[in-house]
């Protein structure tokens, strides 16, 4: 009987811990906190401009470390919140301005500018909670890095 009681208490403690961790996962956090698991330096920026009036979309790559640092410095002022699976629309294929950061290990972090959305490795979706993003800064950033 004592063994059952101990197992039941251990199960309740474990369940409570898992529930608290799950809740904490979806709380607001600083942008820099979502970069920690990637554990590598970003090696390139990929800009994608959507197709307009029948023209093809355009993409260009920037490998300049100072530009990558500039973008990360800009983004560190924002806070993000992980989206639950119910909040993600997997069929949303609207062409938009995107900035993708790619690290040495092949991990990507995509920023969908118009939706204040960040996608990590095509799996984890975050929304920018204190947005919208400063579009004037981003437009200037796009222009200064366009080939």
C-alpha positions as CSV (number, residue, x, y, z in Angstrom):
1,X,0.0,0.0,0.0
2,X,2.9,2.4,0.8
3,X,4.4,1.6,-2.5
4,X,1.2,2.6,-4.4
5,X,1.0,5.8,-2.4
6,X,4.6,6.7,-3.2
7,X,4.1,5.9,-6.9
8,X,0.9,8.0,-7.0
9,X,2.7,11.0,-5.4
10,X,5.6,10.6,-7.8
11,X,3.3,10.5,-10.7
12,X,1.4,13.6,-9.5
13,X,4.7,15.5,-9.0
14,X,5.9,14.5,-12.4
15,X,2.7,15.5,-14.0
16,X,2.7,18.9,-12.3
17,X,6.3,19.5,-13.4
18,X,5.5,18.6,-17.0
19,X,2.4,20.9,-17.0
20,X,4.4,23.8,-15.6
21,X,7.1,23.3,-18.2
22,X,4.5,23.2,-21.0
23,X,3.0,26.4,-19.8
24,X,6.4,28.1,-19.5
25,X,7.2,27.1,-23.1
26,X,4.4,29.4,-24.4
27,X,5.1,32.4,-22.3
28,X,6.5,35.7,-23.7
29,X,10.3,35.7,-23.9
30,X,13.1,37.8,-25.4
31,X,14.0,37.2,-29.0
32,X,17.6,36.2,-28.0
33,X,16.2,33.3,-26.0
34,X,15.0,31.5,-29.1
35,X,18.5,31.6,-30.6
36,X,20.1,29.8,-27.7
37,X,19.1,26.2,-28.8
38,X,20.5,26.8,-32.2
39,X,24.0,27.1,-30.7
40,X,25.8,28.3,-33.8
41,X,26.7,31.6,-35.5
42,X,24.6,32.7,-38.4
43,X,26.6,32.6,-41.6
44,X,24.1,34.1,-44.1
45,X,21.0,36.2,-44.6
46,X,18.6,35.3,-47.3
47,X,16.2,38.1,-48.4
48,X,13.1,37.1,-50.4
49,X,11.0,39.7,-52.1
50,X,7.5,38.4,-53.2
51,X,6.3,38.2,-56.8
52,X,4.5,41.4,-57.9
53,X,2.2,41.7,-60.9
54,X,3.3,38.5,-62.7
55,X,7.0,38.9,-62.0
56,X,9.0,36.2,-60.3
57,X,10.0,36.5,-56.6
58,X,13.5,37.6,-56.0
59,X,16.0,36.3,-53.5
60,X,19.5,37.4,-52.6
61,X,22.1,36.3,-50.1
62,X,24.2,38.5,-47.8
63,X,27.2,36.9,-46.1
64,X,28.5,40.0,-44.4
65,X,28.9,39.3,-40.7
66,X,28.3,43.0,-39.8
67,X,24.9,43.0,-41.6
68,X,23.9,39.8,-39.7
69,X,24.9,41.4,-36.4
70,X,23.0,44.5,-37.3
71,X,19.8,42.5,-37.9
72,X,20.2,40.5,-34.7
73,X,20.9,43.7,-32.8
74,X,17.6,45.2,-34.2
75,X,15.6,42.1,-33.3
76,X,16.9,41.8,-29.7
77,X,14.6,44.6,-28.7
78,X,11.5,42.5,-29.4
79,X,9.7,39.8,-27.4
80,X,8.2,36.7,-28.9
81,X,5.7,34.1,-27.9
82,X,5.6,30.5,-29.1
83,X,2.4,29.7,-31.0
84,X,0.4,26.7,-30.1
85,X,-0.4,24.1,-32.8
86,X,-4.0,25.5,-32.9
87,X,-2.7,29.0,-33.8
88,X,-0.6,27.9,-36.8
89,X,-2.2,27.8,-40.2
90,X,-0.2,25.2,-42.2
91,X,-1.9,26.2,-45.4
92,X,-0.9,29.8,-45.3
93,X,1.2,30.2,-48.5
94,X,0.9,34.0,-49.0
95,X,4.1,35.4,-50.6
96,X,5.6,38.0,-48.3
97,X,8.9,39.7,-47.6
98,X,11.0,37.4,-45.6
99,X,14.4,37.4,-44.1
100,X,16.0,34.1,-43.3
101,X,19.1,33.6,-41.2
102,X,21.0,30.4,-41.7
103,X,23.7,29.1,-39.4
104,X,26.7,26.9,-40.0
105,X,24.7,23.7,-39.1
106,X,22.0,24.4,-41.6
107,X,19.4,25.7,-39.1
108,X,17.2,28.5,-40.3
109,X,15.3,31.3,-38.7
110,X,12.8,32.9,-41.0
111,X,11.2,36.3,-40.3
112,X,7.9,37.0,-42.1
113,X,7.8,40.8,-42.0
114,X,4.1,41.5,-42.7
115,X,2.8,39.0,-40.2
116,X,5.3,39.6,-37.4
117,X,6.0,35.9,-37.4
118,X,9.3,34.0,-36.8
119,X,9.7,30.4,-37.9
120,X,12.5,28.3,-36.5
121,X,13.7,25.4,-38.6
122,X,10.2,25.2,-40.2
123,X,8.9,23.7,-37.0
124,X,8.6,26.3,-34.2
125,X,6.4,29.3,-34.8
126,X,6.7,32.5,-32.8
127,X,4.8,35.7,-33.0
128,X,6.3,39.1,-32.1
129,X,4.2,40.3,-29.3
130,X,5.5,43.9,-29.0
131,X,5.3,44.5,-32.7
132,X,4.7,45.5,-35.4
133,X,8.3,45.4,-36.5
134,X,9.8,48.8,-37.3
135,X,9.1,48.7,-41.1
136,X,11.1,51.9,-41.8
137,X,14.2,50.3,-40.4
138,X,13.5,47.0,-42.3
139,X,12.9,48.8,-45.6
140,X,16.2,50.6,-45.2
141,X,17.9,47.3,-44.3
142,X,16.4,45.7,-47.4
143,X,17.5,48.5,-49.7
144,X,21.0,48.7,-48.3
145,X,21.5,45.0,-48.8
146,X,19.9,44.6,-52.1
147,X,22.2,43.5,-54.9
